[in-house]
Amino acid sequence: MPKPEPKTRKRVLAFVSWIIILQGIIILGLGIFSFTYLMNEGFLQDNTAPAIIATYIYVQVFASILIFAGVISIFVLKDFFEQEEIEFRINRIQQKQSEETIQNLRAQRHDFYNQLSIIKAWAELGDTKNILEYLRHEQETIRETKAFGHIQCPVLYILFTTFRGRALEENIKLVVDSLITLEDFDYSWSKINRIFSNLLQNAIEAVDAQKAKDAPDREIHVYIWDTEEKFVFQIWTPTLIPGDNPERVFIPGVTSKSESGHGYGLFVVRQLLRELGGEIKVKSGLENGTEFYLEFPKKTKGFSPRVQLPDSSHFHSD
């Protein structure tokens, strides 16, 4: 039988809590009533008084212990259910991300087949002019996709290609500059997918929310390089995290969105990175925008294979 959702279990906990509190009130009331009754009837004046008082004290002490144990169990269950609620939301986010990745891959494959079918039909008709015109219109897409060609990590290649298309739908430019091929970026594909899916989706939503549709700086920049001991990723957007402490975005449930169920993505990112032995930091300011700085420890020390980019001079580190 599947577990009920955390909200249902919270209601059950609240119900049990009220029952325990009601028990305490009833026991306390019975104690006061019995003591008053014994006093009024004069039972406490004869020789049986010490035994009755002792019994009464024992009953009250035992009842108090039961109530105290019940209160402790309430707090224990409360913490347990809060942790389960976080895990429940994380699992829902991860499931949603996996479904979206599969749908994106299917859509890309379908689009690719459609394009091949169009070109094939024109080729069979000998219509070279329309083929060249069609390819000219698709030149920008082909160029941008080719720009990811040096990234030899399949999961990151797919992610960058997928989110580039998603960003373009919102009139946002995604730029990925890497000094290394990432062929030795050997980590769990599932965890890498969840980490960068969360970060890139948050980046798209932040730019779309804070920058007008016609703003020239609707951009997301991803810079990738390495040292002998770690891989480094910087994800920059021209946005601002509200408040004085941008690190708050890693607290579960903290979000700027009005809808419920948000605020767990970046908590998941930090949790997964720490499982891989890495870390994530964030800086945000009105002048410099927001930058997420990710570090992945290398399994084998040494520099990764390099690629040469004409604009690689703007790479920097903390």
QUIQUI-V845754 format. One record per residue. N is the residue number from 1. SS is DSSP state (h for helix, s for strand, l for the rest). PHI is phi in radians with two decimals (none if undefined). BURIAL is I if it has 24 or more other C-alpha atoms within 12 Angstrom, else O. Layout:
N SS PHI BURIAL
N SS PHI BURIAL
This chain:
1 l none O
2 l -1.20 O
3 l -1.21 O
4 l -1.19 O
5 l -1.15 O
6 h -0.96 O
7 h -1.08 O
8 h -1.13 O
9 h -1.18 O
10 h -1.14 O
11 h -1.12 O
12 h -1.09 O
13 h -1.08 I
14 h -1.09 O
15 h -1.10 O
16 h -1.10 O
17 h -1.05 I
18 h -1.13 O
19 h -1.11 O
20 h -1.11 I
21 h -1.09 O
22 h -1.10 O
23 h -1.04 O
24 h -1.06 I
25 h -1.12 O
26 h -1.13 O
27 h -1.10 I
28 h -1.10 O
29 h -1.14 O
30 h -1.11 O
31 h -1.11 I
32 h -1.12 O
33 h -1.11 O
34 h -1.13 I
35 h -1.12 I
36 h -1.10 O
37 h -1.09 O
38 h -1.10 O
39 h -1.15 O
40 h -1.18 O
41 h -1.50 O
42 l 1.43 O
43 h -1.14 O
44 h -1.39 O
45 h -1.66 O
46 l -1.66 O
47 l -1.27 O
48 l -1.41 O
49 h -1.02 O
50 h -1.03 O
51 h -1.13 O
52 h -1.15 O
53 h -1.10 O
54 h -1.08 O
55 h -1.07 O
56 h -1.08 I
57 h -1.12 O
58 h -1.07 O
59 h -1.10 O
60 h -1.14 I
61 h -1.10 O
62 h -1.08 O
63 h -1.10 I
64 h -1.11 O
65 h -1.08 O
66 h -1.07 O
67 h -1.14 I
68 h -1.08 O
69 h -1.11 O
70 h -1.12 I
71 h -1.13 I
72 h -1.06 O
73 h -1.08 O
74 h -1.08 I
75 h -1.15 O
76 h -1.10 O
77 h -1.14 O
78 h -1.08 I
79 h -1.09 O
80 h -1.10 O
81 h -1.20 I
82 h -1.12 O
83 h -1.15 O
84 h -1.14 O
85 h -1.14 I
86 h -1.07 I
87 h -1.11 O
88 h -1.09 O
89 h -1.17 I
90 h -1.07 I
91 h -1.09 O
92 h -1.16 O
93 h -1.10 I
94 h -1.12 I
95 h -1.12 O
96 h -1.10 O
97 h -1.13 I
98 h -1.10 I
99 h -1.12 O
100 h -1.16 O
101 h -1.10 I
102 h -1.10 O
103 h -1.10 O
104 h -1.12 O
105 h -1.12 O
106 h -1.13 O
107 h -1.13 O
108 h -1.13 O
109 h -1.14 O
110 h -1.09 O
111 h -1.13 O
112 h -1.11 O
113 h -1.11 O
114 h -1.10 O
115 h -1.11 O
116 h -1.10 O
117 h -1.13 O
118 h -1.11 O
119 h -1.11 O
120 h -1.09 O
121 h -1.10 O
122 h -1.15 O
123 h -1.11 O
124 h -1.13 O
125 h -1.51 O
126 l 1.26 O
127 l -1.59 O
128 h -1.14 O
129 h -1.06 O
130 h -1.17 O
131 h -1.10 I
132 h -1.13 O
133 h -1.14 O
134 h -1.11 O
135 h -1.16 O
136 h -1.13 O
137 h -1.18 O
138 l -1.61 O
139 h -1.06 O
140 h -1.11 O
141 h -1.11 O
142 h -1.11 O
143 h -1.14 O
144 h -1.17 I
145 h -1.14 I
146 h -1.11 O
147 h -1.10 I
148 l -1.55 I
149 l -1.08 I
150 l -1.35 I
151 l -1.43 I
152 l -1.73 O
153 l -1.88 I
154 h -0.95 I
155 h -1.16 I
156 h -1.27 I
157 h -1.03 I
158 h -1.12 I
159 h -1.09 I
160 h -1.11 I
161 h -1.13 I
162 h -1.12 I
163 h -1.30 I
164 h -1.08 I
165 h -1.12 I
166 h -1.15 I
167 h -1.19 I
168 h -1.07 I
169 h -1.08 O
170 l -1.76 I
171 l 1.04 I
172 l -2.09 I
173 s -1.67 I
174 s -1.83 I
175 s -1.99 I
176 s -2.09 I
177 s -2.06 I
178 s -2.21 I
179 l -1.51 I
180 s -2.26 I
181 l -1.39 I
182 l 1.15 I
183 l -1.18 I
184 l -1.81 I
185 l -1.43 I
186 l -1.83 I
187 l -2.32 I
188 l -1.01 O
189 h -1.08 O
190 h -1.09 O
191 h -1.21 I
192 h -1.09 I
193 h -1.05 I
194 h -1.20 I
195 h -1.10 I
196 h -1.37 I
197 h -1.09 I
198 h -1.09 I
199 h -1.15 I
200 h -1.23 I
201 h -1.14 I
202 h -1.08 I
203 h -1.11 I
204 h -1.08 I
205 h -1.14 I
206 h -1.17 I
207 h -1.11 I
208 h -1.14 I
209 h -1.37 O
210 h -1.82 I
211 l -2.08 I
212 l -1.06 O
213 l -1.01 O
214 l -1.74 O
215 l -1.19 O
216 l -1.29 O
217 l -1.88 O
218 l -1.37 I
219 s -2.41 I
220 s -2.27 I
221 s -2.05 I
222 s -2.06 I
223 s -1.93 I
224 s -2.29 I
225 s -2.68 I
226 s -2.60 I
227 l -2.07 I
228 l -1.18 O
229 l -2.00 O
230 s -2.71 I
231 s -1.61 I
232 s -2.21 I
233 s -2.19 I
234 s -2.10 I
235 s -2.04 I
236 s -2.02 I
237 s -2.37 I
238 l -1.44 I
239 l -2.13 I
240 l -2.31 I
241 l -1.51 I
242 l -1.07 O
243 l 1.67 O
244 l -1.62 O
245 l -2.23 O
246 h -1.11 I
247 h -1.11 I
248 h -1.08 I
249 h -1.13 I
250 h -1.56 I
251 l -1.41 O
252 l -1.07 I
253 l 1.64 I
254 l -1.42 I
255 l -2.71 I
256 l -1.63 O
257 l -1.44 O
258 l -1.43 O
259 l -1.29 O
260 l -1.37 O
261 l 1.61 O
262 l -1.78 I
263 l 1.68 I
264 l -1.97 I
265 h -1.07 I
266 h -1.28 I
267 h -1.08 I
268 h -1.10 I
269 h -1.01 I
270 h -1.11 I
271 h -1.08 I
272 h -1.18 I
273 h -1.08 I
274 h -1.19 O
275 h -1.11 O
276 l -1.52 I
277 l 1.51 O
278 l -1.79 I
279 s -2.68 I
280 s -2.33 I
281 s -2.21 I
282 s -2.45 I
283 s -2.25 I
284 s -2.61 I
285 s -2.70 O
286 l -1.10 O
287 l -1.50 O
288 l -1.77 O
289 s 1.32 I
290 s -2.03 I
291 s -2.34 I
292 s -1.73 I
293 s -2.06 I
294 s -1.95 I
295 s -2.20 I
296 s -2.06 I
297 s -1.21 I
298 l -1.39 I
299 l -1.32 O
300 l -2.26 O
301 l -1.19 O
302 l 2.32 O
303 l -1.38 I
304 l -1.42 I
305 l -0.98 O
306 s -1.69 O
307 l -2.22 I
308 l -1.80 O
309 l -2.03 O
310 l -1.12 O
311 l -1.93 O
312 h -1.30 O
313 h -1.20 O
314 h -1.55 O
315 l -1.20 I
316 l -2.66 O
317 l -2.39 O
318 l -1.23 O
